[in-house]
Amino acid sequence: MMEARDILIRPLVTERSTALMEEGKYVFEVAKAANKIQIADAVAEIFKVKVLSVNTANVTGKVKRVGRNIGRRRSYKKAIVTLAPGETIQFFEG
């Protein structure tokens, strides 16, 4: 079984994810093998918050080229974690 710190790789901070924070939703890059229950448990354990739901998406890496060389960005799994009303993750607050 994976440890909580192995499941959550990093928070994803984008314009859209910042807007979701106002609704109590936080976006993380997570381990590809992690399921929704493991992600919810990891967020609850690390940040000491109550998780209502978890939505996941597998993001396919884009094909990019530099000159004549073609490569691909890495693929990853992201999770949108909805917290109970009144709960916040202080990590993002400044």
Buried (B, 14 or more C-beta within 10 A) or exposed (E): EEEBEBBBBEBBEEEEBEEBBEEBBBBBBBBEEBEBEBBBBBBBBBBEBEBBEBEBEEEEEEEEEEEEEEEEEEEBBBBBBBBEEEBEBEEEEE
